[in-house]
Amino acid sequence: MSSEPRDPFSPGSVARQLDYCTFCPKMCRHACPVSTASGRETYIPQAKMDRLNQLRLGRGGWTAESTDPLWACTGCRHCTMYCDHDNEPGLVLFSGRAVAQQHGVTHPALASYSERFRTREQRLTEQVRTQFAGHLATSGEIGFWPGCDAIDKDTGDIAATLAVFERVGLADVQIVDAPQACAGYPLLAAGHRDLFRWHAGRVAASLRGFRKVAINCSACLYAVRAQYPAEGVNLRTEIVSLADLLAPAAGSLACPVEKRSVYYHDPCYHARYNGVLEQPRRALAQLVEVRELGWSRSDTECCGGGGLLPKTMPLVADQMAKRRLAEVQAAGGGMVVTSCATCTFMLKRNAPASVEVANLATAMAQLSETAFTVPAPAGDDDV
């Protein structure tokens, strides 16, 4: 009988994964978008896992310089797709960040991150309560969790979502009125595991008034579904993606006489963690001809928005988004739709003039001529 630990994140299993990656012939090196976009050998999965392994074995001190490779990861899980051993470098490296925090080491761009996160939460919850005062509820059959990036970067996506809800007979779906705007994934990515656990408990309490909650952030959907239970946070509410809610209702929207072709970008966390692949395509197919990018579905390329990379390596994160859209630009341009607020922001701010980027609900509203009003912009992000 095998003595292999059954828990993939038990100490024994993590040690095995680190050892396997350390002595691996680098078969997944092509799959890491950070190393590809940066051109740095030290950022390929094998090198990052080897660095963490050397730190684990005490072969070097925990310093900002020695831990730098741990931050060169979005957690996109693309390397795992090409691993014969099913290793999880992204999640193991995130665990390494938590150990670095215990040693008092963090990335320079994330100094005082817990305080910055708390300040941003306060600002965003006040903002959503001001801009959507008539669309908030603390309980109900179905609640809507817009996600912090949607609130911070483009509340037009939230307005479009509410307009589509009303158009398809889901007018009773209201925004969750909570003292939190983010489900906590950034805290996990920053290595603040204890703070993440505390925050998760508060979010869970805010969601319990609803039977079901739809989330418009792929990374936070993963965090709520997988990491909350892993941290012992009991969540009674059913958690789904926004696409899960929109797909069956899309048939109620008016179909254009002539359907245009639209590319769909799979968010990494939806494609390789959450299993949200067909739902957004079904929602779009009512209104457009859905086109696939060269790298799509479970083989999708990362837009650069995960793992706090826009903070730790902003130029590389933007380059990843540009690489993702280069295929569309080379084909003459067009519309790219995605189903995550963070992906929408990263792709939109890096889109060339010939490429239009839209969140799923906004695209559905525009293509079905569903009117919505964009609230006036608020402050900028510091997290």
N, C-alpha and C positions, 0 to 999 in steps of 0.2 A: 504493500500500500504506500502511495506517495505521501511524503511528509510535508509537501508544499502547502504553505498557508492558504486557506481558502479566501481570506479577505485580501483583495489586491492592494490594500493600503495598510496592511499590518506591517510592523517594522521589518519582519523577515522578507515579506514580498517586496517592499520598497528597496531593501538592500539588494535583493536579487535583480530587480529591474535596473538599479544603478550599475551593478556589476555587468549585467548583460550588455547594457548600452556602452559601458566603458570599453569593452573588448569587441564591440560590433564592427563589421566592415563598412559601416555607414550607408546601409542600403536605403535609408529614408532621407538622405541629405537633400534630395531634390524637393522634398515635400515641405520643407520649412520656409515659409514666406519671409520670415525675418532675416534669415541668413541670405536668402536669394536677393531680397531687396537691398540689403546692406552690403553684400559682397564680402562678408567677414566669415572666415573659416571657424572662428571661435564661437560663432552663433549657430552652427549646425547642431541638431539634436544630440548627436554623440558627444560633441565637445562640451555642451552645456551639462549633460548628465555626468560626464567624467569629472567636470569641475566640482559639481555637487558631491560626487562620490569621494573625491580627495578631501573635501571639507569634512565629510562624514567620518572619514578614517583618521582625521586629525593631521593631515598632511598639508598644513597651511592654516593661517588664521582667518577668522571671519572679519573681513574688512570690506569697505566699499569697492575697492578694486577687485578683490578676489570673488566677490558675489555679483559683480556686474553682469556676467552671462545669465544669471538666474532671471534677470528682468527682460531679457531679449526673447520673450515668448508671449504669445497671445492666448495660449491654451487652446488653440484651434483644433488640435487633435489630428491634424493631417498626417503627422509622422506615424501615429498609431495605425493608420490605415495601411501603412507599408511595413509594419513590424511583424515578423514571423512569430514573435513571442507575445504579441498583444501588450507590449509595454505602454505605459501612459506618461511619457515625458512631461507633457504639459501640467498634469495634475501633481506629479512628483516635484517638478520645479516650483510650483505654487507652494507646496509643503515646505520646500527649502527656503522660500521667502519668509515663511512663518518662523522657521528656526533662526534665520538671519535677524528677524525682529527681536527674538529672544536674546540674541547676542548684542542687541543695541545697534544693529546695522540696517540701514535702509538705503534706497536709492536717493541721491541728493534731490531729485525732483519731487520726492514724496515726503519731504521734511514737514513735520507737524500735520501729517495727513489726516489723522483722526479729528483734529480740531477743524480743519478745512472741510471735511466731510460733514461734520455736524452743522457748521455755518451754512453750507450749501443746502442741506436738508431744510433748515429753517426758512431760507429764502425761497426755495422752490415750493414748499407747502403753502406759504403765504401767497405766492404768485398764482398757483392753481386755484386757490380759494377765491382770489380776486377776479381772475379772468373767466372762471367757469362756475360762478356762485350758484347758478340755477341748475347745475348738473352734478351735484354731489350727494352722496348718501353714505350712511354708516352701515346699512344692512339692505338686503334685498335678495332676489333670486340669482341675479348675475351682476357682478361688478366689473368695472374696467380699470385696470392699472396701467396708466400711460407710459410709465418709466421716466426716470429723471432726465434722460437726454431729450426726450420728446418735449418735456416741460421747458427745459433750458434752451434748446436749440431751435425748435420749430413747433410752436403750439398750434400752427395751422393744421398739422397732422392730427392733433387731438380734436380740433373743430370738425375736420373732415370725417373722422371716425364717428363722432356723435351724429353728424348729418346722415351718414350711411346707416347707422343704427335706426334712426327715425324712418328713413326711406324703406327699409326692409322689414319693418315691424318689430324692431328691438328697442323701441323708444324708452322702455322701462330700464334699460341698462344705463347705470349711472357711474360716474367716476367715484372710486373709493375715497371717501373723506377720511384721511388719516394724517397723523403728525409725521409721516414719513413719505418721501417721494421716490426713494430708491429701495429696492429689495435687498441690497447689501453686497452684491457681487464685487464692487470695487474694493470693499474692505477685505474680502477674501483674496483678491488679486494683490492687494498691498501687503498681505501677510499678517493682518490684524485679526487673527482667528478668534480671540476672546471677544473683541468688540463685535465681530460678525455674529457670533453666537447670541450676544445680548441684543443686537439690532434685529436679528431674525425672530427672536421671541416677541419683540414689540410689533413687528410687521405681522406676524402670525395672529396676534391679538386683534389687530386692525382688520384682518381679513375674515375673521370668524363670523361676522354678521351676514356673510354671503354664502350661498350654496356653491357657487362657481365664480371664479375670477379669471378674466382674460388679460394676459400680460403682453405688452407691446415691446418687450426687450428680450432677445433670445438668451443672453447671458444670465439675466436675473430669473428668467423662467427655469433655466437649468439649476440655478442656485436654490430656488424655492423647492423645486421638485426633488433634487438630489442631495444638496448640502444641508438644507434644513433638517431633514430626518437624520443625516449623518452626525449632526451636532446635537441630536436629541430634542429638536424642536417639533412638537406635535401640531400638525396642521390639519384641521378637519375639513377645510375648504378644498374643492376640486380646482386645480390650477391648469389652465389651458392657454394656448397661444391665441393671439388675436385672430390669426388665420383660421383656427379651429372654429371660431364663432362666425367668421364672415363667409367661409366656404359654403355651408349649406344655405345661407341666406342670399347668396349672390344671384340666384335665379330670379329673385324679385326685382332686380334692377333692369332698367331698360337697356336692351342690347343695341349697340350702334348698327346702322344699316351696313356700313363697311367697317370691318374689323381691321385695326392696324396691328402690326407686329410689335411685340414688346418683349424685351429680354427679362428673364427673372434671375436675380442673384440670390443664391442660397446662403443665409447667414451660417457661419461655421457651427455655432452652438445649436441652431435648429437642425442642421443636417447631420451632425455627428454626435450630439448629445440628446436632443429632444425628440427626434423622429418626426420633425415637422417638414415633410417633403412635398407630399401631394396636396395638402390643404391649400396653400397659397396658389398653387397652379390651378386648382379647381375654381378658386374664387376669381382668378383672372380670366380663365378660359371662357367665362360667360360673356366677357367684354372684348377680348383681344385674341389674337393668335400668339400663343406663348412660344417664344424662341429660347433655346438653351444655349448657354455659354459653353465654350470648349471644356472648361472645368466646371462641373455642376453636380448637383445632388450630393452624395456622400463624398465626392471628390472635389468639392468646391474649393475655391481659393479664398483666403482670408482678406478682408478689406482693411485690416490694420487697427480695428477698433477695440479688440479684446485685450485682456491682461494689463490694462493701464498703459499700453504702449504709446498712445498719443501723448502721455505725460512723460514717460521715461525715454522714449526715442521718437519724438514727434516727426522728424524728417523721414525716418524709415517708415513710420505708420502712414504718412501721406504718400510715400512712394509705392507702398503696397496697394493703396486705393487707386493710384494712377495706373499701376500695372493691371489691376482688375478691369479697368474700363478701357484699356488700350485696344482690346479686341473689338469692342463696339465702335470705337473711334476709327479703327482701321477699316471697318466695314461701311463707313460712311455716316456713322452716328445713329441715334435713335433713343428710345426710352428704355431705361433700366428700372425695374421695380424690385424692391426687397421688402422683407417683413420683419424688420427690426429697427427701432429708432436709432440705435448707435450706428448700424450699417448705413442707414439713410444719411445721417450726418456726415460720416466719413466719405462716402461716395459723392455726395452732393458738393461738398466743399472742394473736392479734387476733380470734379468733372470738367472735361474740355467743353468748349462752346457747342460742339455738335452732339453732346450727350445730355439728355434730361434724366434726372434721377427723382424717383418718388417713392414714398412709403406706400405699402399696399392699400390702406384705406383711402389715402389721398388720390392714388391712381384710380381706384374704383369710383370715387366721387367725381373726378374730372371726366372720366370716360363715359360715365352714365349721366353726365350733366346734372349732378346733384349739387345744389348750391350750398356753400358754407362761407362763413366770415372768419377771416384770420384775425385773432386778437392782436392788439398792439404789442410790439416786442418789449421785453423786460431786460434785466441785467445780463451780464456775461458770466461764463463759467470759470471757476478757479479750481475745479476738481477734475 
